[in-house]
Amino acid sequence: MRKWLIGLLAAAFAVVAAFLLSPWPSVYVIRAVFDKGAAEASERLNKHVPDTVRTVTISYDPTDKDAVLDVHRPARTNPRTPLIVWIHGGGFVSGRRGDITNYAKVLAGQGFNVVNVDYTIAPEAQYPMPVRQVSKALAFLSAQGGKLGIDTSRIVLAGDSAGAQIAAQTAAVTVNPDYARRVGIVPGVRPSQIAGTLLHCGVYDVTRMGGGGGILGWFVKSTTWAYSGKRNWRDAKGFDTMSVAPNVTAAFPPSFISAGNADPLGPQSVAMADALETKGVKVERLFFPAGYKPPLGHEYQFDLDSEAGRLALARSTAWLKTL
């Protein structure tokens, strides 16, 4: 019994030490949970996917194994609609472009050309690598648009969760040269090519995150550790530039911003909308009353079997067609 107890305590100590010394144990847990949720959400979208959408998969940087994108084209496009470039979420530590393939095809079925982009997740790569990769993807699309049959003169950067942050930051560095220099990014396209941003359930100011405990506190601490490379992201030089909201200017493109009423990141979306409107940027908001039933959690927009999910699709596509 004594040996058994000593062994049990040693094992428990090893587990605790692993979580304290590296972000990897937490990352594995987050990936397992997020990957399962993403797969279930994608499966529920199967019945909503039109069969007229055609997809081409391309590498946007042959030197980078993660630099892959899909181009989804409907049978017929309206030449006046913008190109949607969607960046997937996953807390910066999980996810892949295939997670939102079905939703991208649903959007394409509305008459848009839609591109969904892969990037390297953390801790395999750290900030600002995803922004750099998305900027390279934009440069590739801009150069190859004619061959691909897509118009890159009006691009909407779209994303969900972490992807919304990456989309927003890519837009911000594209239209703000000073911010681009501080982040260390060479924009892939001209500012005039960014027509808007479509942002669902994102995080836009890291300085307002991570102070609490519980599951959310653990999640924020784990993902910022993995993405910044430091257990306390405040010790990571330059990581504070990840916060988009404090760095927006009047040059930021028109934006559609939404989050659910029960999303713990919801206040981030409201604050981002406020920050943009303070700068005079046009913002289309889709938020819900605190008492909205059923409560809308994180990534509510992917549930097209719900009234709120259908509303988000209808409102966002109507907004896209005004750009």
Backbone bond lengths (Angstrom), bond angles and torsions (degrees), N, CA, C in turn:
res aa  C-N    CA-C-N  psi(-1)  N-CA   C-N-CA  omega(-1)  CA-C   N-CA-C  phi
1 M - - - 1.467 - - 1.528 111.15 -
2 R 1.341 115.47 -41.65 1.463 119.12 -179.56 1.529 110.91 -62.30
3 K 1.356 115.48 -44.83 1.465 118.86 178.95 1.528 110.83 -63.38
4 W 1.341 115.63 -37.93 1.454 119.81 179.36 1.528 111.39 -63.17
5 L 1.339 115.89 -44.32 1.455 120.04 179.15 1.525 111.64 -64.79
6 I 1.326 115.82 -41.34 1.472 118.98 178.54 1.523 109.96 -62.63
7 G 1.327 115.56 -42.16 1.464 118.81 178.77 1.514 112.15 -64.36
8 L 1.342 116.65 -40.48 1.460 120.68 179.01 1.519 110.77 -63.86
9 L 1.333 117.28 -44.26 1.458 121.10 178.87 1.525 111.19 -64.18
10 A 1.322 116.91 -39.47 1.463 120.48 178.91 1.523 110.79 -63.87
11 A 1.341 115.78 -41.02 1.465 119.98 179.11 1.522 110.50 -65.53
12 A 1.347 116.04 -42.96 1.462 119.94 179.01 1.520 110.69 -62.85
13 F 1.331 116.53 -42.29 1.457 120.72 178.31 1.528 110.65 -61.86
14 A 1.332 116.76 -40.56 1.465 120.53 179.98 1.519 111.21 -63.52
15 V 1.335 116.19 -40.55 1.465 119.90 179.64 1.526 110.64 -65.19
16 V 1.333 115.80 -47.18 1.475 119.96 179.52 1.520 110.33 -61.48
17 A 1.331 116.47 -43.09 1.464 120.38 179.94 1.518 111.26 -61.79
18 A 1.337 116.27 -39.92 1.462 119.81 179.64 1.523 111.51 -60.87
19 F 1.339 117.03 -42.67 1.458 120.98 179.47 1.528 111.71 -69.10
20 L 1.328 117.15 -27.56 1.459 120.63 -179.31 1.522 113.26 -84.49
21 L 1.333 117.10 -25.20 1.460 120.68 -173.40 1.524 114.21 -97.88
22 S 1.316 116.57 -15.29 1.459 119.97 -176.24 1.519 110.21 -151.60
23 P 1.339 118.34 147.98 1.464 119.64 175.20 1.521 113.01 -77.20
24 W 1.330 117.71 -11.84 1.459 120.49 -172.52 1.526 114.46 -58.65
25 P 1.339 120.77 -46.68 1.473 118.09 179.87 1.525 112.88 -55.98
26 S 1.330 116.40 -43.44 1.466 119.40 178.54 1.518 111.31 -66.62
27 V 1.329 115.85 -38.86 1.464 120.04 179.26 1.526 110.42 -60.41
28 Y 1.324 117.82 -42.36 1.462 120.46 179.09 1.530 111.22 -60.96
29 V 1.334 116.53 -40.40 1.463 120.39 178.44 1.526 110.43 -64.71
30 I 1.339 116.44 -47.17 1.469 120.95 -179.24 1.519 110.60 -61.50
31 R 1.320 116.71 -43.33 1.463 119.41 -179.56 1.513 111.51 -62.08
32 A 1.310 117.12 -41.39 1.468 120.19 -179.49 1.519 110.68 -61.46
33 V 1.330 116.66 -45.14 1.460 121.18 -178.77 1.525 110.93 -68.90
34 F 1.340 116.80 -48.17 1.457 120.81 -176.98 1.528 111.88 -66.68
35 D 1.334 116.94 -41.06 1.465 119.25 -179.23 1.526 110.90 -63.17
36 K 1.322 116.57 -39.51 1.467 120.05 177.87 1.526 110.39 -64.01
37 G 1.346 116.73 -45.36 1.459 120.05 179.55 1.516 112.56 -63.55
38 A 1.332 116.66 -40.49 1.467 120.67 -179.82 1.529 110.62 -65.41
39 A 1.319 116.87 -40.79 1.462 120.41 179.83 1.527 110.93 -64.31
40 E 1.324 116.35 -40.48 1.464 120.17 179.77 1.524 110.93 -67.51
41 A 1.332 116.77 -42.00 1.463 120.20 179.08 1.524 111.15 -63.89
42 S 1.336 115.85 -40.35 1.461 120.05 178.90 1.522 111.45 -64.91
43 E 1.323 116.33 -41.15 1.467 120.10 -179.88 1.522 111.38 -63.16
44 R 1.324 116.47 -38.56 1.472 119.59 179.45 1.526 112.16 -65.66
45 L 1.341 116.49 -21.95 1.464 120.46 -179.29 1.524 112.75 -84.90
46 N 1.328 116.88 -9.83 1.466 119.48 -174.81 1.520 113.07 -51.85
47 K 1.325 116.75 -43.61 1.458 120.00 -174.91 1.530 112.70 -72.65
48 H 1.327 116.95 -11.88 1.465 120.18 -179.77 1.532 112.81 -96.85
49 V 1.338 117.35 -5.23 1.461 120.98 -174.46 1.527 109.90 -82.05
50 P 1.333 118.27 124.28 1.465 120.07 177.36 1.525 111.13 -71.06
51 D 1.324 116.82 149.39 1.464 119.89 -178.39 1.522 112.50 -90.54
52 T 1.327 117.16 7.15 1.466 120.94 -177.86 1.535 112.82 -96.05
53 V 1.338 116.90 -4.01 1.466 120.44 -176.58 1.527 109.70 -85.33
54 R 1.324 115.79 133.90 1.464 121.83 178.41 1.526 109.06 -111.55
55 T 1.340 116.20 140.91 1.465 121.36 -173.56 1.525 110.92 -123.65
56 V 1.340 115.14 137.06 1.458 122.32 174.22 1.523 107.60 -123.05
57 T 1.326 117.46 133.50 1.462 122.98 178.62 1.518 109.45 -106.72
58 I 1.355 115.65 131.35 1.465 121.11 -172.77 1.527 109.61 -140.66
59 S 1.330 116.30 147.88 1.462 121.63 169.65 1.517 108.40 -86.60
60 Y 1.318 116.24 129.44 1.465 118.36 177.88 1.523 112.67 -96.21
61 D 1.330 117.95 -4.66 1.464 122.96 174.69 1.525 107.94 -154.45
62 P 1.338 118.14 101.60 1.466 121.22 -176.01 1.527 114.13 -60.31
63 T 1.328 117.67 -17.97 1.472 120.50 -179.40 1.523 112.39 -85.45
64 D 1.341 117.68 -3.85 1.466 122.81 -173.96 1.520 108.52 -126.49
65 K 1.333 116.94 114.26 1.466 120.88 -176.75 1.525 112.98 -64.62
66 D 1.325 117.39 -23.05 1.460 120.44 -179.16 1.527 112.67 -90.29
67 A 1.317 116.56 -5.10 1.469 120.65 -173.55 1.527 110.72 -85.37
68 V 1.322 115.50 76.45 1.459 121.99 -177.47 1.530 108.43 -128.69
69 L 1.316 115.63 143.51 1.464 119.80 176.48 1.517 109.51 -139.62
70 D 1.317 114.75 158.47 1.465 122.33 175.11 1.519 108.51 -114.38
71 V 1.315 115.88 137.49 1.463 121.46 173.16 1.524 107.54 -109.42
72 H 1.317 116.45 118.20 1.463 122.77 179.95 1.525 108.68 -105.63
73 R 1.325 116.12 121.17 1.464 120.75 -176.86 1.526 110.24 -121.87
74 P 1.316 117.12 129.66 1.465 120.16 176.97 1.533 110.11 -76.45
75 A 1.303 115.52 168.77 1.463 119.84 178.84 1.521 110.74 -60.61
76 R 1.323 115.62 -34.78 1.464 119.64 179.83 1.518 108.84 -142.68
77 T 1.330 117.12 129.87 1.462 121.28 178.40 1.515 109.88 -112.16
78 N 1.300 114.84 153.51 1.462 121.20 172.17 1.519 107.02 -89.68
79 P 1.329 119.24 118.73 1.465 120.38 -176.47 1.521 114.13 -61.82
80 R 1.320 116.34 -11.91 1.471 119.43 -178.88 1.519 112.30 -91.42
81 T 1.320 118.17 -5.21 1.457 120.17 -179.26 1.525 110.16 -89.13
82 P 1.332 117.64 149.00 1.466 120.87 -178.91 1.529 112.46 -77.63
83 L 1.323 115.18 164.81 1.454 122.16 172.33 1.528 108.23 -83.70
84 I 1.326 116.69 129.89 1.461 121.08 178.61 1.529 108.57 -99.70
85 V 1.322 116.52 123.40 1.463 121.96 175.01 1.518 107.40 -112.38
86 W 1.339 116.63 111.15 1.466 122.02 -172.50 1.528 110.30 -103.96
87 I 1.349 115.44 133.64 1.460 121.94 176.98 1.529 107.65 -111.49
88 H 1.321 116.71 125.05 1.461 121.59 -175.60 1.531 112.06 -71.82
89 G 1.326 115.76 157.49 1.454 121.94 176.18 1.514 112.06 -94.71
90 G 1.339 114.50 -166.24 1.453 120.55 -179.62 1.510 113.29 136.36
91 G 1.334 116.71 22.88 1.461 120.25 176.10 1.517 113.92 66.88
92 F 1.334 117.42 19.94 1.467 124.13 -178.51 1.523 112.78 71.23
93 V 1.334 118.45 -7.52 1.468 120.82 -175.31 1.532 112.40 -120.91
94 S 1.307 117.87 0.89 1.459 120.38 -179.28 1.522 108.95 -150.59
95 G 1.324 115.24 176.78 1.450 120.71 176.17 1.521 113.19 96.11
96 R 1.327 113.71 162.85 1.468 122.63 178.75 1.519 107.26 -156.31
97 R 1.307 116.02 164.00 1.461 118.67 -174.61 1.529 111.79 -60.95
98 G 1.354 116.80 -30.32 1.453 119.93 -179.42 1.520 113.62 -62.85
99 D 1.340 117.14 -19.21 1.466 119.94 -179.80 1.521 111.56 -61.93
100 I 1.344 116.62 -31.37 1.468 118.66 -176.62 1.534 111.58 -113.97
101 T 1.338 116.40 15.63 1.466 118.93 179.34 1.518 112.08 -57.27
102 N 1.322 117.73 -45.70 1.466 119.37 -178.84 1.521 111.74 -63.56
103 Y 1.333 116.49 -40.50 1.471 117.91 179.12 1.523 109.81 -67.84
104 A 1.338 117.43 -37.98 1.456 120.46 177.38 1.524 110.69 -60.56
105 K 1.322 116.74 -38.81 1.460 120.44 178.49 1.529 111.56 -69.30
106 V 1.326 116.28 -35.23 1.467 119.46 175.14 1.527 109.60 -61.09
107 L 1.336 116.76 -44.82 1.468 120.30 177.13 1.522 110.99 -62.52
108 A 1.326 116.23 -42.36 1.462 119.43 178.60 1.525 110.54 -60.64
109 G 1.320 116.09 -35.61 1.453 120.10 177.69 1.519 113.59 -63.77
110 Q 1.336 116.35 -15.94 1.463 121.34 176.44 1.534 111.32 -85.79
111 G 1.335 117.18 1.91 1.462 120.56 176.22 1.513 115.47 105.04
112 F 1.346 117.11 13.27 1.460 121.43 -179.27 1.528 111.11 -107.05
113 N 1.326 116.04 147.03 1.450 119.92 162.19 1.530 106.63 -79.80
114 V 1.325 116.59 130.73 1.462 121.04 -175.28 1.531 109.16 -128.52
115 V 1.329 115.91 132.91 1.456 122.23 176.24 1.519 108.07 -117.53
116 N 1.340 117.55 130.24 1.466 118.78 171.36 1.523 108.76 -115.29
117 V 1.333 115.01 135.40 1.461 122.60 -165.19 1.529 110.95 -114.48
118 D 1.328 115.17 135.36 1.458 120.21 170.20 1.526 110.51 -90.28
119 Y 1.315 115.61 153.65 1.465 122.73 174.52 1.524 107.29 -147.88
120 T 1.318 116.69 168.44 1.463 120.63 -178.07 1.520 109.66 -84.16
121 I 1.324 116.21 125.14 1.460 120.55 -179.02 1.529 110.24 -85.65
122 A 1.329 115.46 164.24 1.464 122.33 179.10 1.537 109.56 -87.82
123 P 1.326 117.07 155.02 1.462 129.18 1.70 1.519 115.24 -82.24
124 E 1.350 118.10 1.44 1.461 119.29 179.98 1.527 111.25 -56.28
125 A 1.316 116.85 -36.09 1.466 122.40 173.53 1.511 107.66 -137.55
126 Q 1.297 115.51 151.01 1.460 119.79 -175.93 1.531 111.35 -121.27
127 Y 1.298 113.77 168.38 1.458 122.00 -178.74 1.523 110.88 -54.23
128 P 1.349 118.41 137.63 1.470 128.42 2.87 1.526 113.59 -103.11
129 M 1.333 118.11 35.46 1.459 121.60 -175.67 1.530 113.63 -51.76
130 P 1.352 120.78 -46.44 1.462 118.38 -179.67 1.530 113.38 -59.98
131 V 1.331 117.57 -37.46 1.468 120.35 178.33 1.524 109.79 -65.95
132 R 1.328 115.92 -39.28 1.467 120.24 177.93 1.529 110.17 -64.32
133 Q 1.333 116.74 -41.94 1.466 119.91 -179.87 1.525 112.02 -66.96
134 V 1.320 117.56 -42.96 1.460 119.71 178.83 1.524 110.31 -63.73
135 S 1.330 117.12 -37.75 1.467 119.86 176.92 1.526 110.61 -62.66
136 K 1.331 117.54 -38.50 1.470 120.94 175.83 1.528 110.81 -65.60
137 A 1.328 116.29 -38.81 1.457 119.77 177.62 1.525 110.82 -61.70
138 L 1.328 116.44 -40.59 1.463 120.29 178.52 1.524 110.92 -64.92
139 A 1.325 116.70 -40.84 1.467 120.20 177.78 1.526 110.37 -61.92
140 F 1.334 115.97 -42.32 1.463 120.45 178.46 1.529 110.80 -62.08
141 L 1.316 116.75 -47.53 1.463 120.62 -179.24 1.518 111.19 -62.57
142 S 1.331 116.21 -39.58 1.456 120.05 179.78 1.525 111.25 -64.02
143 A 1.345 115.76 -39.47 1.463 120.13 -178.80 1.524 112.20 -75.32
144 Q 1.345 116.87 -33.08 1.461 121.28 -173.58 1.525 113.43 -105.86
145 G 1.320 116.65 7.81 1.455 119.79 -175.29 1.519 113.71 -55.37
146 G 1.319 116.35 -41.74 1.457 120.06 -179.46 1.518 111.94 -61.38
147 K 1.320 117.28 -44.68 1.466 121.64 179.58 1.524 111.35 -66.75
148 L 1.337 115.53 -33.10 1.463 120.01 -177.99 1.520 112.46 -84.41
149 G 1.333 116.47 -9.91 1.452 120.28 -179.31 1.508 113.82 73.82
150 I 1.346 116.40 30.74 1.459 120.35 178.86 1.527 109.87 -124.78
151 D 1.304 115.92 148.71 1.459 122.97 178.80 1.522 108.94 -95.46
152 T 1.319 116.78 117.39 1.467 120.60 -178.56 1.523 112.45 -104.11
153 S 1.317 116.20 17.25 1.465 118.28 179.05 1.519 111.80 -76.73
154 R 1.353 116.69 -20.91 1.467 121.68 177.69 1.513 108.13 -136.51
155 I 1.322 115.22 103.04 1.462 122.33 -176.92 1.524 109.76 -110.75
156 V 1.319 116.20 133.14 1.462 121.26 171.60 1.518 107.58 -106.35
157 L 1.324 116.36 119.34 1.460 121.47 176.21 1.522 108.03 -85.33
158 A 1.323 115.84 118.98 1.461 121.58 -174.95 1.521 109.48 -123.34
159 G 1.323 115.36 156.57 1.455 118.46 178.15 1.513 111.91 -174.21
160 D 1.324 114.35 164.68 1.461 121.50 177.30 1.511 109.27 -126.02
161 S 1.332 116.62 138.18 1.455 123.64 176.79 1.525 110.26 57.16
162 A 1.343 118.66 -122.76 1.465 119.97 178.11 1.520 110.95 -58.65
163 G 1.339 116.27 -34.07 1.456 119.74 177.94 1.513 112.91 -64.25
164 A 1.341 116.69 -30.73 1.463 119.81 176.25 1.525 110.42 -66.86
165 Q 1.346 116.16 -38.93 1.466 119.18 176.44 1.527 110.66 -63.48
166 I 1.328 116.83 -44.89 1.462 120.49 -179.57 1.527 110.74 -64.36
167 A 1.329 116.65 -41.02 1.462 120.38 177.76 1.522 110.88 -62.42
168 A 1.339 116.10 -46.54 1.463 120.37 -179.26 1.527 111.00 -64.08
169 Q 1.333 116.30 -41.36 1.458 118.56 -178.75 1.524 111.28 -69.96
170 T 1.322 117.53 -36.98 1.460 120.31 176.39 1.519 110.44 -61.44
171 A 1.330 116.58 -42.06 1.457 119.55 176.39 1.523 111.03 -62.83
172 A 1.338 116.23 -43.74 1.465 120.61 -177.10 1.525 112.21 -63.67
173 V 1.336 117.78 -42.14 1.462 118.94 -179.79 1.519 110.94 -72.98
174 T 1.326 117.33 -24.76 1.464 120.19 179.27 1.515 111.71 -71.72
175 V 1.322 117.18 -36.63 1.470 120.30 -175.74 1.519 113.34 -98.83
176 N 1.337 117.79 -5.77 1.462 121.56 -176.06 1.533 109.26 -128.43
177 P 1.342 118.64 94.59 1.470 121.66 -176.31 1.527 113.94 -57.93
178 D 1.318 117.63 -37.29 1.461 119.98 179.89 1.523 111.05 -64.58
179 Y 1.322 116.28 -44.01 1.461 120.88 178.06 1.526 110.27 -64.13
180 A 1.329 117.20 -40.53 1.465 120.88 178.88 1.520 110.96 -59.42
181 R 1.327 117.21 -40.98 1.468 120.74 179.10 1.520 110.83 -65.93
182 R 1.330 117.20 -40.86 1.461 119.71 -179.44 1.524 112.12 -67.77
183 V 1.325 116.59 -35.08 1.468 120.33 178.59 1.530 110.62 -78.06
184 G 1.333 115.85 -28.20 1.462 120.06 -178.19 1.511 113.08 88.06
185 I 1.333 116.57 37.50 1.453 122.53 -176.66 1.523 110.22 -119.00
186 V 1.319 115.75 136.76 1.464 121.42 169.99 1.532 107.27 -98.33
187 P 1.328 118.70 112.23 1.469 120.11 -177.49 1.519 111.47 -57.83
188 G 1.330 115.14 146.42 1.456 120.13 -177.90 1.504 114.50 -89.22
189 V 1.328 116.91 -16.84 1.463 121.48 -179.48 1.522 109.34 -138.46
190 R 1.331 115.78 170.79 1.459 121.08 177.25 1.530 109.86 -76.92
191 P 1.321 118.25 152.27 1.466 119.97 177.50 1.521 112.99 -55.04
192 S 1.320 117.11 -35.20 1.466 120.60 -177.38 1.525 112.39 -65.99
193 Q 1.343 117.32 -17.76 1.458 119.84 -179.51 1.529 112.61 -81.31
194 I 1.318 117.92 -15.72 1.465 120.84 179.74 1.525 108.77 -89.41
195 A 1.329 115.46 107.12 1.463 120.80 -175.79 1.514 112.79 -88.49
196 G 1.333 117.31 -22.23 1.458 119.06 -177.75 1.514 111.44 178.98
197 T 1.330 115.06 174.80 1.469 121.33 172.04 1.523 108.63 -130.52
198 L 1.317 115.38 140.32 1.468 123.13 178.33 1.522 106.42 -118.54
199 L 1.333 116.77 107.54 1.463 121.58 -165.76 1.528 111.86 -122.75
200 H 1.335 115.80 117.60 1.453 121.29 178.90 1.528 110.42 -114.48
201 C 1.329 116.21 123.35 1.472 122.55 164.61 1.526 113.70 59.93
202 G 1.316 117.83 36.62 1.456 120.34 -174.99 1.520 114.80 -90.82
203 V 1.340 114.04 177.30 1.465 122.01 172.60 1.515 106.59 -120.12
204 Y 1.314 116.81 126.73 1.462 121.08 -169.87 1.523 114.00 -124.82
205 D 1.320 117.49 -2.56 1.468 120.27 177.90 1.517 108.44 -149.58
206 V 1.342 116.00 97.43 1.459 121.03 -176.29 1.520 111.94 -65.03
207 T 1.324 117.47 -22.69 1.465 119.99 -179.40 1.522 111.72 -67.90
208 R 1.320 117.63 -15.04 1.461 121.58 178.90 1.525 112.27 -99.83
209 M 1.310 116.57 10.05 1.454 120.79 -176.12 1.524 110.79 -116.63
210 G 1.330 115.67 156.83 1.452 121.71 166.39 1.508 117.16 88.72
211 G 1.323 118.72 4.90 1.458 119.47 -177.54 1.514 114.20 -81.15
212 G 1.343 116.95 -20.85 1.463 119.47 -173.64 1.511 113.03 -95.57
213 G 1.331 114.73 -178.07 1.455 120.93 178.18 1.509 110.52 -106.17
214 G 1.318 115.68 -153.61 1.452 120.88 178.60 1.517 112.17 69.92
215 I 1.337 114.69 -166.87 1.460 121.42 -177.13 1.522 111.35 -61.99
216 L 1.342 117.29 -43.94 1.467 119.78 -178.61 1.521 110.82 -63.91
217 G 1.333 116.58 -42.91 1.457 119.54 179.04 1.517 112.05 -61.77
218 W 1.348 115.93 -43.57 1.470 120.23 176.98 1.523 111.12 -61.86
219 F 1.337 116.41 -42.27 1.461 120.87 -178.96 1.529 111.10 -62.73
220 V 1.330 116.64 -47.42 1.469 120.29 -178.81 1.525 110.65 -63.33
221 K 1.322 116.94 -44.53 1.466 119.84 -179.98 1.522 111.40 -63.10
222 S 1.322 116.89 -39.16 1.464 121.12 -178.59 1.522 111.34 -68.71
223 T 1.334 116.41 -46.12 1.466 119.15 -175.94 1.527 111.87 -72.85
224 T 1.340 117.93 -37.11 1.465 118.50 177.50 1.527 111.12 -69.10
225 W 1.328 116.96 -32.54 1.471 120.60 175.29 1.535 109.30 -63.16
226 A 1.325 115.61 -48.21 1.465 119.74 -178.58 1.526 111.71 -64.87
227 Y 1.323 116.92 -41.08 1.473 121.14 -173.79 1.527 111.99 -79.12
228 S 1.338 117.40 -32.75 1.464 120.52 -178.10 1.520 112.76 -90.47
229 G 1.335 116.52 -25.64 1.462 120.49 -175.50 1.509 113.86 88.69
230 K 1.318 116.69 -0.21 1.465 121.72 179.33 1.522 109.23 -126.10
231 R 1.333 115.50 141.39 1.462 118.50 179.28 1.521 111.05 -57.76
232 N 1.316 117.15 -40.65 1.462 122.16 171.99 1.520 106.84 -107.07
233 W 1.321 117.14 110.27 1.455 120.30 -174.72 1.528 112.63 -57.62
234 R 1.337 117.25 -22.77 1.471 119.66 179.37 1.528 111.72 -66.19
235 D 1.330 117.40 -17.58 1.456 121.87 177.08 1.522 112.44 -86.92
236 A 1.320 117.26 -5.83 1.463 121.54 -178.29 1.523 108.98 -91.67
237 K 1.307 116.72 114.35 1.447 121.61 -177.00 1.527 111.24 -59.19
238 G 1.321 115.55 125.82 1.454 121.16 176.06 1.509 115.83 84.96
239 F 1.355 118.25 -7.29 1.454 119.34 -175.96 1.524 111.51 -67.78
240 D 1.315 116.68 -23.51 1.465 118.88 178.98 1.530 111.90 -63.90
241 T 1.341 117.35 -20.46 1.469 118.98 178.04 1.519 111.67 -69.46
242 M 1.336 117.13 -9.73 1.458 120.48 174.50 1.531 111.39 -60.64
243 S 1.314 117.51 -26.43 1.462 121.16 -178.95 1.521 109.90 -71.24
244 V 1.317 116.08 113.08 1.460 121.26 -175.92 1.523 111.83 -80.95
245 A 1.331 116.44 -44.50 1.465 120.29 -172.28 1.531 113.43 -53.41
246 P 1.350 119.45 -42.84 1.467 118.65 179.59 1.526 113.59 -71.09
247 N 1.337 117.32 -8.72 1.458 120.74 -175.06 1.522 113.93 -113.11
248 V 1.320 117.60 8.96 1.460 118.98 178.97 1.523 109.90 -76.94
249 T 1.323 114.63 150.71 1.457 122.01 177.13 1.523 108.16 -128.26
250 A 1.326 115.49 178.13 1.458 120.23 178.34 1.522 112.27 -65.08
251 A 1.342 116.89 -14.99 1.461 120.86 179.73 1.525 112.65 -80.54
252 F 1.330 117.88 -9.25 1.475 120.62 179.78 1.519 108.72 -61.32
253 P 1.341 117.86 140.41 1.472 120.25 -175.01 1.528 113.03 -72.24
254 P 1.320 117.40 161.43 1.468 121.07 174.65 1.531 109.99 -53.91
255 S 1.344 115.84 146.35 1.457 118.88 -171.06 1.521 112.69 -139.09
256 F 1.320 114.36 145.52 1.463 122.64 170.35 1.522 106.29 -108.94
257 I 1.326 117.09 124.30 1.465 121.07 -174.28 1.532 109.22 -131.08
258 S 1.334 115.27 132.73 1.460 118.79 -178.20 1.519 110.45 -148.46
259 A 1.320 115.03 156.72 1.466 123.24 173.23 1.521 107.79 -163.18
260 G 1.329 116.07 157.52 1.450 120.78 179.32 1.514 112.69 -79.47
261 N 1.338 116.28 159.52 1.466 119.88 -177.38 1.527 112.83 -72.69
262 A 1.350 117.52 -17.87 1.462 120.53 177.96 1.524 111.97 -109.50
263 D 1.303 116.91 14.73 1.462 121.54 178.41 1.532 108.92 -80.20
264 P 1.333 118.90 122.43 1.470 119.32 179.14 1.519 113.08 -62.59
265 L 1.325 117.53 -19.31 1.466 120.95 176.39 1.528 111.91 -92.90
266 G 1.315 117.23 1.49 1.459 120.86 -177.87 1.517 114.67 -51.68
267 P 1.345 118.77 -44.83 1.464 119.63 179.39 1.534 113.26 -58.52
268 Q 1.323 117.00 -28.60 1.466 120.32 177.09 1.532 110.58 -63.12
269 S 1.325 116.79 -41.31 1.462 120.34 179.96 1.518 111.50 -67.36
270 V 1.330 116.08 -41.11 1.467 119.76 177.91 1.520 110.27 -62.78
271 A 1.327 116.92 -44.07 1.466 121.02 -179.89 1.528 111.24 -64.31
272 M 1.325 117.33 -37.34 1.464 120.63 177.71 1.530 110.42 -64.92
273 A 1.323 116.26 -44.41 1.463 120.03 177.76 1.522 110.72 -60.70
274 D 1.317 116.30 -42.55 1.471 120.55 178.40 1.530 111.16 -62.34
275 A 1.336 116.36 -44.28 1.465 120.68 -178.62 1.521 110.94 -61.66
276 L 1.321 117.02 -41.03 1.461 120.48 179.48 1.520 111.54 -67.85
277 E 1.317 116.56 -44.16 1.463 119.08 -179.12 1.522 111.33 -65.95
278 T 1.321 117.24 -32.53 1.465 120.58 175.67 1.521 111.02 -60.48
279 K 1.330 116.39 -32.79 1.465 121.55 178.68 1.528 112.91 -85.78
280 G 1.309 116.81 -0.53 1.460 120.34 179.39 1.511 114.56 88.38
281 V 1.327 117.43 12.78 1.464 121.59 179.36 1.530 109.32 -81.69
282 K 1.317 116.87 138.73 1.461 120.88 178.03 1.523 109.78 -73.47
283 V 1.320 116.14 128.81 1.464 121.53 -177.79 1.524 109.46 -129.91
284 E 1.327 115.48 130.06 1.460 122.03 170.35 1.521 106.79 -100.27
285 R 1.320 117.31 116.82 1.462 121.78 -177.74 1.521 110.70 -101.05
286 L 1.330 115.03 143.19 1.456 120.40 167.87 1.522 107.70 -135.34
287 F 1.324 114.95 95.07 1.455 121.96 176.47 1.533 108.24 -123.75
288 F 1.305 116.06 167.77 1.455 121.07 -172.85 1.526 110.09 -127.43
289 P 1.327 117.36 149.24 1.464 119.75 178.62 1.520 111.98 -58.82
290 A 1.320 116.00 153.08 1.472 120.65 -178.44 1.523 111.57 -57.51
291 G 1.313 117.02 -32.36 1.457 120.39 -177.72 1.519 114.72 -91.92
292 Y 1.321 117.65 11.03 1.468 120.33 -178.20 1.531 110.53 -59.33
293 K 1.337 115.95 135.01 1.464 122.01 -179.05 1.530 109.53 -123.29
294 P 1.313 117.62 139.04 1.473 126.39 -7.51 1.519 110.98 -70.49
295 P 1.317 117.96 155.11 1.461 120.27 -179.47 1.529 110.27 -59.03
296 L 1.326 115.35 139.52 1.465 121.12 -176.55 1.521 109.57 -102.31
297 G 1.301 116.14 112.25 1.450 121.00 -178.59 1.507 113.02 -86.25
298 H 1.318 114.34 -167.02 1.453 121.77 -179.54 1.530 110.43 -61.99
299 E 1.326 116.76 135.46 1.465 124.00 178.79 1.530 112.67 65.95
300 Y 1.331 116.90 32.61 1.456 120.86 -179.19 1.519 112.03 -58.76
301 Q 1.343 117.15 -27.65 1.465 121.59 -172.09 1.524 113.19 -65.09
302 F 1.335 117.66 -20.26 1.455 120.33 -178.86 1.528 113.32 -80.01
303 D 1.317 117.35 -7.00 1.464 120.78 -179.45 1.531 109.33 -93.52
304 L 1.309 116.46 90.61 1.463 120.56 -178.00 1.516 112.55 -81.63
305 D 1.328 117.21 1.13 1.463 120.30 171.64 1.524 111.12 -86.55
306 S 1.335 116.24 -6.65 1.463 120.50 179.45 1.524 110.27 -102.38
307 E 1.319 115.22 153.30 1.468 120.01 178.32 1.522 110.91 -61.53
308 A 1.339 117.26 -40.81 1.459 121.11 -178.79 1.527 111.57 -66.15
309 G 1.339 116.71 -40.51 1.458 120.00 178.30 1.516 111.86 -63.55
310 R 1.323 116.64 -41.59 1.470 120.48 178.25 1.534 110.39 -66.66
311 L 1.333 116.23 -37.63 1.458 119.69 177.77 1.528 110.50 -63.72
312 A 1.333 117.03 -43.26 1.461 120.54 179.81 1.520 110.98 -60.99
313 L 1.327 116.85 -41.67 1.463 120.24 178.15 1.525 111.17 -64.60
314 A 1.334 116.23 -46.05 1.461 119.99 -178.78 1.524 111.50 -64.47
315 R 1.321 116.22 -46.14 1.471 119.81 -178.88 1.527 111.67 -65.45
316 S 1.324 116.78 -43.09 1.469 118.84 -177.37 1.521 111.73 -69.69
317 T 1.340 118.41 -40.31 1.450 119.41 179.27 1.537 111.15 -68.73
318 A 1.320 117.28 -35.88 1.478 119.47 175.95 1.525 109.82 -63.55
319 W 1.333 116.38 -40.95 1.464 120.04 177.84 1.527 111.29 -64.58
320 L 1.322 117.19 -43.02 1.463 120.94 179.95 1.530 111.35 -58.17
321 K 1.297 116.91 -36.61 1.459 120.59 -176.99 1.525 112.68 -74.45
322 T 1.333 117.39 -7.99 1.469 120.43 177.19 1.535 111.95 -90.71
323 L 1.324 117.32 -10.05 1.469 120.22 -174.52 1.521 112.12 -78.94
